[in-house]
Amino acid sequence: MQATIEEEAVSGAAGTKTFPSSDSRKYNYFEPKGRKATHYEDVTVDVQPDPERYLAQNWIISFANGDPTYSKDWTCIKSANWHLFRAIDQEWERNHYQRQSTIVGMIENVIQNGRRSGAPSRFDKQWVGILQDHLGAYKHFEYGIGVALMNAQRRGYTQMINNALLTNSSYKLRMAQDITLYLGEIGLDIPGFDPSAGKKHWLEDEIWQDTRRAIETVMGTNDHLEQYFAINVCLEPLVGELFRNGYIAQLAAAQNDFMTPSVVSAGEADYDRNLANTAELFITLVNDPTYGAENKAILQDWLKTYGGLALSAAHNLEPLWSLPAVKIAQFAGALQAQLERIDTITNAIGLTPLARH
């Protein structure tokens, strides 16, 4: 049967249509963010199909319960154009692997050079116990975020969102691995060091239970944007940065430890990139011409819920600051810096600041 004009217009069956610029060697099927498409856009935009964009036959496979391959209903956030978002770091597979490889090489050099010079044996003995028990516990925070985001990335509606979630997950899983391998390495030079002690503290030490509760709450939701928001807007500044930068980086040198800050510093650079992507996405969604106000109200509720969990977790970490033999930093100052940090983030997105109680 000869195709109708309407069917032909929808499908563009082979040989029936001449598309604009069909003889061009450059792709122009999407609107680039800048004057011309970047390499990131060429390999990312519209890689994941969409029935509303060039997939006239709708999804060709679905789940057993009838759910489509990808669904906008997998988050309560709405958008008039899910394809508008572009990751600030413009990471895709190749440059992500290159950066991860560079970081791993840097950390390996720090560990090898430190061990070669006998640095772990000069760590303050009290600090050794802190690394064993509490840095060992903290790695589970990193791992939990990585697992949550690994689940979240499958539910992203576009490849641009998926990539941002997946690279974020990859960074966190690598950080958890970095810490695990680091503690195992220095443990070879420190008699009696137990690299498995961190798990016991994560599961049982009261200091970490609010952090654990926050992570498990995030892992328990299936809304991928709720997880992304909770992690990078709430948990990272009030727990991750507080511990990595406000505790380890500030106190380690006074305990004769110049290795650990170098290892965890990669997490700070990772977070800066992930935060930039997160803020860009949620700024776009809050300013959506159709659903912006509705989205903003949802984000404000998420901030109250997960910001509250993160703030409680932060307060529960306070005893850590009293443990080192040489105390050159105070919890109050570290927490205040992170509260200002989260205020900067929420202000950029357009949200009311997190309540302090």
Phi, psi and chi 1 to 4 in degrees:
 res  aa     phi    psi   chi1   chi2   chi3   chi4
   1 MET       -  134.8 -179.9 -178.4  -64.8      -
   2 GLN   -69.4  134.9 -173.7  174.9    1.7      -
   3 ALA   -62.6  140.5      -      -      -      -
   4 THR   -73.0  164.6   66.2      -      -      -
   5 ILE   -61.0  -39.3  -65.4  176.0      -      -
   6 GLU   -65.9  -43.7  -71.1 -176.4   -2.3      -
   7 GLU   -62.9  -40.4  -71.5  171.9  -20.2      -
   8 GLU   -63.4  -40.3 -179.8 -176.3  -55.5      -
   9 ALA   -65.5  -35.3      -      -      -      -
  10 VAL   -74.9  -46.4  169.6      -      -      -
  11 SER   -88.7  -29.4   66.4      -      -      -
  12 GLY    57.3   48.0      -      -      -      -
  13 ALA   -54.9  150.0      -      -      -      -
  14 ALA   -51.7  126.4      -      -      -      -
  15 GLY    88.5  -10.0      -      -      -      -
  16 THR   -96.7  -13.9   64.8      -      -      -
  17 LYS  -132.6  149.3  -75.0  -73.1 -174.1 -179.9
  18 THR  -114.4  112.3  -59.4      -      -      -
  19 PHE   -85.6  149.1  -66.7   96.1      -      -
  20 PRO   -56.3  136.0  -23.6   33.4      -      -
  21 SER    59.8   27.4  -58.2      -      -      -
  22 SER   -64.8  -19.4   59.8      -      -      -
  23 ASP   -98.5    7.8   58.7  -11.4      -      -
  24 SER   -82.6  150.4  173.1      -      -      -
  25 ARG   -91.9    4.0  -65.2  178.9   62.8   84.5
  26 LYS  -117.9  140.0  -67.6 -174.8  177.0  -63.5
  27 TYR   -78.8  137.8  -64.2  105.2      -      -
  28 ASN  -142.6   32.8   63.2  -10.1      -      -
  29 TYR   -83.1   -4.0   53.7   84.5      -      -
  30 PHE  -132.4  163.8   62.4   85.4      -      -
  31 GLU   -91.5  110.9 -172.9   69.8   28.8      -
  32 PRO   -67.8  156.0   24.0  -32.0      -      -
  33 LYS   -71.1  -37.9 -174.6  174.4 -177.8  179.2
  34 GLY  -102.1 -158.2      -      -      -      -
  35 ARG   -67.5  -32.7  -66.0 -178.4   59.4 -173.5
  36 LYS  -143.2  159.0   63.2  178.6 -177.8  177.7
  37 ALA   -66.0  140.3      -      -      -      -
  38 THR   -86.8  167.4   63.0      -      -      -
  39 HIS   -59.3  -41.1 -165.7  175.9      -      -
  40 TYR   -56.0  -44.5  156.5   78.4      -      -
  41 GLU   -67.7  -39.2  -71.6  178.0  -52.7      -
  42 ASP   -60.4  -35.1  -78.3  -21.1      -      -
  43 VAL  -100.4    2.6  -60.2      -      -      -
  44 THR  -123.8  -46.4  -52.9      -      -      -
  45 VAL   -65.6  128.5  178.7      -      -      -
  46 ASP    64.3   13.8  -74.6  -36.1      -      -
  47 VAL   -65.1  -39.2  168.7      -      -      -
  48 GLN   -85.8  124.2 -175.7  166.2  -58.8      -
  49 PRO   -68.1  162.5   26.0  -34.9      -      -
  50 ASP  -149.8  124.9 -177.5  -13.0      -      -
  51 PRO   -56.6  -22.2  -24.7   34.7      -      -
  52 GLU   -87.3   -5.7  -63.2  178.3    3.7      -
  53 ARG  -139.9   99.5  -65.9  162.3   67.8   97.9
  54 TYR    69.0   17.1  -29.7  116.7      -      -
  55 LEU  -125.9   69.6 -163.5   62.4      -      -
  56 ALA   -62.3  -26.2      -      -      -      -
  57 GLN   -87.0    7.6   76.9  -84.3   23.5      -
  58 ASN    67.5 -175.6 -149.2  -32.5      -      -
  59 TRP   -63.4  134.2  -62.8  110.5      -      -
  60 ILE   -89.1  -14.0   58.5  175.4      -      -
  61 ILE  -134.7  159.5   60.1  173.4      -      -
  62 SER  -150.6  169.5   61.7      -      -      -
  63 PHE   -77.1  164.4  -69.1   95.8      -      -
  64 ALA   -60.1  -29.2      -      -      -      -
  65 ASN   -85.6    3.7   64.5   -3.6      -      -
  66 GLY    98.6  -10.1      -      -      -      -
  67 ASP   -62.0  140.0  -73.3  -13.1      -      -
  68 PRO   -72.4  173.5   27.9  -35.6      -      -
  69 THR   -56.3  -43.9  -52.6      -      -      -
  70 TYR  -136.8  144.5  -70.4   90.9      -      -
  71 SER  -136.5  138.3  174.0      -      -      -
  72 LYS   -68.4  -16.7  -64.7  177.6 -178.8  178.4
  73 ASP   -79.2   -1.5  -65.2  -24.5      -      -
  74 TRP   -78.6    1.6  -72.5  -13.9      -      -
  75 THR  -144.0  150.0  176.6      -      -      -
  76 CYS   -81.8   -9.6   60.7      -      -      -
  77 ILE   -73.6  145.6  -64.2  -67.9      -      -
  78 LYS  -124.4  156.4  -62.0  177.1 -178.1  177.6
  79 SER  -147.9  141.4  175.0      -      -      -
  80 ALA   -76.5  -17.6      -      -      -      -
  81 ASN  -154.9   92.2 -179.8    7.8      -      -
  82 TRP   -65.8  -16.7  -77.3  108.4      -      -
  83 HIS   -89.5    5.2  -60.9  -95.9      -      -
  84 LEU   -76.3  -31.9 -173.2   62.5      -      -
  85 PHE   -65.1  135.9  168.8   69.4      -      -
  86 ARG  -129.2  128.8  -58.1  -70.8 -170.5  -87.0
  87 ALA   -65.3  135.0      -      -      -      -
  88 ILE   -63.0  -40.3  -64.0  -62.1      -      -
  89 ASP   -78.7   -9.3   64.5    1.6      -      -
  90 GLN    50.7   41.6  -63.3 -159.9   11.6      -
  91 GLU   -87.1  138.1  -76.4 -158.0    6.2      -
  92 TRP  -135.7 -170.9   57.8  -70.9      -      -
  93 GLU   -54.4  -51.9  -68.0  177.8   13.6      -
  94 ARG   -63.9  -53.7 -179.0  176.8 -179.6  179.9
  95 ASN   -71.7  -23.3   55.1   12.0      -      -
  96 HIS   -67.4  -46.8  177.0   70.0      -      -
  97 TYR   -62.0  -38.6  -66.5  147.6      -      -
  98 GLN   -62.9  -43.2  -71.4  172.4  -27.5      -
  99 ARG   -68.6  -42.1 -174.9  167.3 -174.4  -87.8
 100 GLN   -60.6  -41.2  -72.9  -78.7   55.0      -
 101 SER   -63.4  -40.3  177.7      -      -      -
 102 THR   -62.6  -42.9  -61.6      -      -      -
 103 ILE   -64.6  -45.8  -66.8  170.0      -      -
 104 VAL   -60.3  -41.9  169.5      -      -      -
 105 GLY   -62.6  -40.7      -      -      -      -
 106 MET   -62.0  -45.8  179.0  -87.1  -68.4      -
 107 ILE   -65.9  -39.8  -68.4  174.6      -      -
 108 GLU   -60.9  -39.6  -73.4  179.3  -12.1      -
 109 ASN   -65.1  -41.8  -75.7  -24.0      -      -
 110 VAL   -59.0  -47.0  167.3      -      -      -
 111 ILE   -67.5  -46.0  -65.5  172.9      -      -
 112 GLN   -63.9  -45.0  -69.2  172.2    6.2      -
 113 ASN   -67.8  -38.2  -68.0  -26.6      -      -
 114 GLY   -65.7  -44.4      -      -      -      -
 115 ARG   -67.5  -37.7  -71.2 -169.8   63.8 -158.3
 116 ARG   -61.5  -34.0 -171.2  178.0  -62.8  113.3
 117 SER   -88.2   -1.3   68.2      -      -      -
 118 GLY    78.0   20.4      -      -      -      -
 119 ALA   -58.6  -44.8      -      -      -      -
 120 PRO   -57.7  -32.6  -27.6   37.2      -      -
 121 SER   -70.2  -14.5   64.2      -      -      -
 122 ARG   -98.1   -2.6  -65.5 -170.1  -68.1  -88.0
 123 PHE   -61.1  143.2  -69.7  177.3      -      -
 124 ASP   -57.4  137.7  176.7   81.7      -      -
 125 LYS   -62.7  -37.1  -58.6  -52.2  178.7 -170.7
 126 GLN   -64.3  -38.4 -173.0   89.8   -5.5      -
 127 TRP   -67.8  -35.3 -175.3 -111.1      -      -
 128 VAL   -57.7  -43.0  167.9      -      -      -
 129 GLY   -64.2  -35.8      -      -      -      -
 130 ILE   -65.8  -44.7  -67.5  169.5      -      -
 131 LEU   -61.9  -45.3  -64.0 -179.6      -      -
 132 GLN   -60.4  -48.6  171.1 -171.9  -83.7      -
 133 ASP   -85.4  -43.0  -62.0  -18.3      -      -
 134 HIS  -103.8  -36.6  -62.8  -66.8      -      -
 135 LEU   -66.7  -35.5 -179.0   58.9      -      -
 136 GLY   -63.7  -32.5      -      -      -      -
 137 ALA   -75.7  -40.8      -      -      -      -
 138 TYR   -60.8  -30.1  173.0   77.1      -      -
 139 LYS   -60.5  -25.8   71.5 -178.0 -179.9 -176.3
 140 HIS   -71.6  -27.5  -64.6  -80.3      -      -
 141 PHE   -63.0  -47.7  170.3   83.4      -      -
 142 GLU   -62.5  -43.9  -63.2  -81.2  -14.9      -
 143 TYR   -64.9  -41.1  179.4   74.9      -      -
 144 GLY   -61.5  -40.9      -      -      -      -
 145 ILE   -62.8  -43.9  -71.5  177.9      -      -
 146 GLY   -60.4  -42.0      -      -      -      -
 147 VAL   -67.4  -42.7  170.5      -      -      -
 148 ALA   -60.6  -44.0      -      -      -      -
 149 LEU   -73.0  -27.6  -71.0  169.6      -      -
 150 MET   -63.4  -40.3 -177.9   64.6   71.4      -
 151 ASN   -69.0  -40.7  174.0   68.2      -      -
 152 ALA   -63.8  -38.5      -      -      -      -
 153 GLN   -63.5  -29.6   65.8   83.7   25.9      -
 154 ARG   -65.8  -22.7  172.1   58.3 -176.1   84.9
 155 ARG   -96.3   -4.9  -63.6  172.9  176.3  -88.9
 156 GLY   -63.5  139.2      -      -      -      -
 157 TYR   -80.6  -21.0 -165.2   69.2      -      -
 158 THR  -128.5  159.9   73.5      -      -      -
 159 GLN   -64.5  -32.5 -173.1   73.4    6.9      -
 160 MET   -64.2  -42.8  -66.5   80.0   73.4      -
 161 ILE   -69.5  -43.5  -65.9  174.1      -      -
 162 ASN   -57.1  -45.6  -80.6   -3.6      -      -
 163 ASN   -60.3  -44.1  -94.3   19.2      -      -
 164 ALA   -63.1  -41.0      -      -      -      -
 165 LEU   -68.3  -41.8  -68.4  167.8      -      -
 166 LEU   -70.4  -42.5 -174.4   56.2      -      -
 167 THR   -65.8  -35.9   55.3      -      -      -
 168 ASN   -60.3  -46.0 -163.3  159.2      -      -
 169 SER   -60.6  -43.6  171.8      -      -      -
 170 SER   -60.9  -41.6  176.0      -      -      -
 171 TYR   -62.9  -41.7  -76.3  129.7      -      -
 172 LYS   -70.1  -41.4  -57.0  -46.0  -74.0 -177.2
 173 LEU   -64.8  -37.0  -67.1  174.7      -      -
 174 ARG   -65.4  -39.7 -167.3 -142.0   69.5 -120.2
 175 MET   -63.7  -41.8 -172.7   77.3 -109.5      -
 176 ALA   -61.6  -40.8      -      -      -      -
 177 GLN   -67.2  -41.1  176.4  179.7  -83.8      -
 178 ASP   -56.0  -47.2  -69.8  -18.0      -      -
 179 ILE   -66.2  -42.9  -65.0  172.0      -      -
 180 THR   -59.5  -47.9  -59.6      -      -      -
 181 LEU   -67.9  -37.9  -65.6  175.3      -      -
 182 TYR   -61.3  -47.9  170.5   64.6      -      -
 183 LEU   -64.5  -36.5  -67.4  176.5      -      -
 184 GLY   -64.7  -38.4      -      -      -      -
 185 GLU   -68.9  -50.4  -70.5  -82.0   -5.7      -
 186 ILE   -68.9  -25.9   64.4  171.8      -      -
 187 GLY   -63.3  -23.8      -      -      -      -
 188 LEU   -68.1  -21.5  -63.2  174.1      -      -
 189 ASP  -106.1    0.0  -58.6  -30.5      -      -
 190 ILE  -122.0  109.0  -57.4  174.0      -      -
 191 PRO   -57.0  133.4  -24.4   34.7      -      -
 192 GLY    81.2    1.3      -      -      -      -
 193 PHE   -69.7  131.2 -170.4   89.8      -      -
 194 ASP  -113.0   98.3 -178.2    4.5      -      -
 195 PRO   -69.1   -8.8   24.3  -32.3      -      -
 196 SER   -95.3   -3.2   66.7      -      -      -
 197 ALA   -64.7  -28.4      -      -      -      -
 198 GLY   -59.3  -36.4      -      -      -      -
 199 LYS   -61.8  -42.6 -179.5  178.0  179.8  179.6
 200 LYS   -62.0  -41.2 -178.8  177.5  177.9   63.9
 201 HIS   -68.9  -37.6  -78.6  -93.6      -      -
 202 TRP   -61.7  -38.9  174.6 -105.6      -      -
 203 LEU   -84.4  -27.8  -66.1  175.0      -      -
 204 GLU  -125.1  -27.7  -59.4  176.3   10.0      -
 205 ASP   -70.7  127.7 -166.8  -33.2      -      -
 206 GLU   -59.4  -28.8 -173.6   59.3   33.5      -
 207 ILE   -56.4  -35.2  -72.1  175.1      -      -
 208 TRP  -101.1   -1.6  -68.8  102.3      -      -
 209 GLN   -70.8  -33.9  -65.2  -42.2  -65.9      -
 210 ASP   -71.2  -33.9  -82.0    0.6      -      -
 211 THR   -65.1  -44.1  -59.7      -      -      -
 212 ARG   -62.6  -40.6 -178.2 -178.9  161.2 -154.9
 213 ARG   -62.2  -42.0 -178.4  176.5  -62.4  108.1
 214 ALA   -63.9  -44.8      -      -      -      -
 215 ILE   -63.4  -45.0  -74.9  -68.8      -      -
 216 GLU   -68.9  -29.5  -68.6  177.9   -1.5      -
 217 THR   -66.6  -43.7  -58.9      -      -      -
 218 VAL   -63.8  -41.2  171.3      -      -      -
 219 MET   -66.7  -20.7  -66.4  175.1   71.5      -
 220 GLY   -84.6   -8.7      -      -      -      -
 221 THR   -97.5  148.0  178.4      -      -      -
 222 ASN  -102.6    4.1  -76.2  -35.8      -      -
 223 ASP   -84.3  109.0 -172.5  -46.2      -      -
 224 HIS   -64.9  -33.4   58.1  -74.2      -      -
 225 LEU   -77.5  -28.1  -67.4 -173.7      -      -
 226 GLU   -63.6  -42.5 -177.5  176.9   -5.2      -
 227 GLN   -64.8  -44.2  -68.9  175.8  -50.4      -
 228 TYR   -61.9  -43.9 -162.7   39.8      -      -
 229 PHE   -65.7  -49.2 -179.7   90.8      -      -
 230 ALA   -58.4  -40.0      -      -      -      -
 231 ILE   -71.9  -54.3  -73.1  166.6      -      -
 232 ASN   -87.9  -23.3  -74.7  -35.5      -      -
 233 VAL   -92.7  -30.7  176.2      -      -      -
 234 CYS  -111.8  -59.9  -57.9      -      -      -
 235 LEU   -71.1  -41.5  -65.1 -176.0      -      -
 236 GLU   -63.0  -50.4  -83.9  -80.1   32.2      -
 237 PRO   -68.7  -36.4   19.9  -30.5      -      -
 238 LEU   -91.0  -15.8  -70.3  177.8      -      -
 239 VAL  -124.0  -56.0  179.0      -      -      -
 240 GLY   -60.5  -58.1      -      -      -      -
 241 GLU   -66.2  -36.1  -83.4 -166.4  -39.9      -
 242 LEU   -57.6  -44.5  178.0   66.8      -      -
 243 PHE   -77.6  -47.9 -176.8   81.0      -      -
 244 ARG   -65.7  -50.5  -67.6 -171.0  -54.5  -96.9
 245 ASN   -95.0  -43.7 -170.2   40.4      -      -
 246 GLY   -76.0  -18.4      -      -      -      -
 247 TYR  -116.6  -67.9 -173.0   66.5      -      -
 248 ILE   -60.3  -53.4  -64.9  -66.0      -      -
 249 ALA   -65.1  -32.2      -      -      -      -
 250 GLN   -80.3  -33.4  -62.4  -61.9  -38.4      -
 251 LEU  -103.2  -22.0  -69.6  163.6      -      -
 252 ALA   -61.8  -44.6      -      -      -      -
 253 ALA   -59.4  -36.4      -      -      -      -
 254 ALA   -69.2  -13.2      -      -      -      -
 255 GLN  -103.2   20.3  -35.5  -55.3  -39.5      -
 256 ASN    64.7   28.3  -65.5  -32.3      -      -
 257 ASP  -117.4  106.3  176.9    8.8      -      -
 258 PHE  -107.0    0.4  -62.6   92.6      -      -
 259 MET   -87.9  -49.4  -67.9  176.0   64.0      -
 260 THR   -58.6  -44.3  -50.7      -      -      -
 261 PRO   -58.2  -34.0  -25.4   35.6      -      -
 262 SER   -67.9  -35.2  -63.0      -      -      -
 263 VAL   -69.9  -47.2  173.0      -      -      -
 264 VAL   -81.0  -13.5  -58.7      -      -      -
 265 SER   -63.1  -27.3   66.7      -      -      -
 266 ALA   -60.1  -32.2      -      -      -      -
 267 GLY   -65.2  -29.6      -      -      -      -
 268 GLU   -70.0  -44.7  -66.4  -56.5  -67.6      -
 269 ALA   -65.0  -39.7      -      -      -      -
 270 ASP   -57.9  -46.9  -66.0  -19.6      -      -
 271 TYR   -65.5  -37.0  177.2   50.1      -      -
 272 ASP   -57.6  -41.4  -78.1  -17.2      -      -
 273 ARG   -69.7  -45.6  -60.2  171.3   72.7   88.2
 274 ASN   -65.7  -36.7  -64.7  -35.2      -      -
 275 LEU   -66.6  -40.9  176.5   59.0      -      -
 276 ALA   -59.7  -42.9      -      -      -      -
 277 ASN   -64.2  -44.1  -67.9  -19.6      -      -
 278 THR   -61.1  -48.6  -54.6      -      -      -
 279 ALA   -61.8  -42.4      -      -      -      -
 280 GLU   -59.8  -43.5  177.3   72.2    9.2      -
 281 LEU   -64.7  -47.8  175.7   57.6      -      -
 282 PHE   -76.1  -27.5  -72.6  112.5      -      -
 283 ILE   -63.8  -42.9  -71.9  170.4      -      -
 284 THR   -60.0  -43.3  -59.3      -      -      -
 285 LEU   -72.7  -36.3  -66.4  169.3      -      -
 286 VAL   -68.7  -28.4  163.6      -      -      -
 287 ASN   -98.2   14.4  -71.2  -76.5      -      -
 288 ASP   -60.3  130.8 -173.0  -84.7      -      -
 289 PRO   -64.2  -23.2   22.5  -32.9      -      -
 290 THR  -102.7  -43.5  -55.0      -      -      -
 291 TYR  -115.9    9.8  -56.6  106.1      -      -
 292 GLY   -54.6  -49.2      -      -      -      -
 293 ALA   -64.1  -41.9      -      -      -      -
 294 GLU   -63.4  -42.9 -178.2  179.4  -18.3      -
 295 ASN   -63.6  -41.7  -69.9  -20.7      -      -
 296 LYS   -60.8  -40.6 -176.9  175.5 -179.6  178.6
 297 ALA   -64.2  -39.2      -      -      -      -
 298 ILE   -65.5  -45.2  -67.3  170.8      -      -
 299 LEU   -62.6  -36.1  -62.7 -172.6      -      -
 300 GLN   -64.4  -38.4 -158.6   68.4   58.4      -
 301 ASP   -66.0  -41.5  -77.0  -17.4      -      -
 302 TRP   -63.3  -38.6  -72.0  -10.6      -      -
 303 LEU   -62.4  -41.8  178.2   63.2      -      -
 304 LYS   -63.2  -44.6 -179.7  179.6  179.2 -179.3
 305 THR   -70.3  -57.7  -61.8      -      -      -
 306 TYR   -81.3  -28.9  -65.8  102.1      -      -
 307 GLY   -65.0  -39.2      -      -      -      -
 308 GLY   -63.6  -43.7      -      -      -      -
 309 LEU   -62.1  -43.4  -73.9  170.8      -      -
 310 ALA   -67.0  -39.8      -      -      -      -
 311 LEU   -66.5  -39.6 -172.3   55.5      -      -
 312 SER   -62.7  -41.4  178.1      -      -      -
 313 ALA   -62.8  -40.4      -      -      -      -
 314 ALA   -62.2  -46.4      -      -      -      -
 315 HIS   -62.3  -33.6  -78.0  -64.5      -      -
 316 ASN   -70.1  -18.8 -129.3   37.4      -      -
 317 LEU   -83.0   -6.8  -64.3  178.1      -      -
 318 GLU   -51.3  -41.4 -177.4  172.7    3.6      -
 319 PRO   -57.6  -20.9  -26.2   35.7      -      -
 320 LEU   -59.5  -34.5  -67.5  176.7      -      -
 321 TRP   -69.4  -16.0  -87.0 -104.8      -      -
 322 SER   -93.4   -4.8   66.1      -      -      -
 323 LEU   -80.2  -39.4  -64.3  179.8      -      -
 324 PRO   -64.2  150.2  -20.5   33.3      -      -
 325 ALA   -66.7  -38.0      -      -      -      -
 326 VAL  -107.6  116.3 -179.1      -      -      -
 327 LYS  -107.2  106.0  -58.1  173.4  178.8   60.8
 328 ILE  -115.4    4.6   61.3  169.4      -      -
 329 ALA  -142.7  153.9      -      -      -      -
 330 GLN  -118.8  148.7  -65.0 -177.5  -22.5      -
 331 PHE   -60.3  -42.6  171.9   76.8      -      -
 332 ALA   -58.0  -43.5      -      -      -      -
 333 GLY   -67.4  -40.1      -      -      -      -
 334 ALA   -64.6  -43.4      -      -      -      -
 335 LEU   -66.3  -41.1  178.4   60.9      -      -
 336 GLN   -60.9  -39.9 -177.6   58.0   37.0      -
 337 ALA   -61.6  -38.1      -      -      -      -
 338 GLN   -76.7  -30.7  -64.6  -47.2  127.7      -
 339 LEU   -65.6  -39.4  -71.9  170.4      -      -
 340 GLU   -65.9  -35.1  -67.2  172.6    2.1      -
 341 ARG   -63.0  -48.3  170.6   74.7  147.4  160.4
 342 ILE   -68.8  -31.1 -164.3  172.1      -      -
 343 ASP   -64.8  -39.4  -76.5  -10.9      -      -
 344 THR   -62.8  -41.8  -60.4      -      -      -
 345 ILE   -65.2  -50.7  -63.3  168.1      -      -
 346 THR   -67.2  -33.3   53.8      -      -      -
 347 ASN   -65.4  -39.8 -179.6   64.9      -      -
 348 ALA   -63.5  -36.8      -      -      -      -
 349 ILE   -75.1  -27.9  -64.4  173.4      -      -
 350 GLY   104.6   27.7      -      -      -      -
 351 LEU  -106.9  158.0  -56.8  177.9      -      -
 352 THR   -71.5  139.4  -58.6      -      -      -
 353 PRO   -57.1  154.2  -24.8   34.4      -      -
 354 LEU   -65.1  133.9  173.0   67.9      -      -
 355 ALA   -65.1  146.6      -      -      -      -
 356 ARG   -90.6   11.0  -61.0  -59.4 -163.2 -105.8
 357 HIS  -131.6      -   56.0  -86.2      -      -
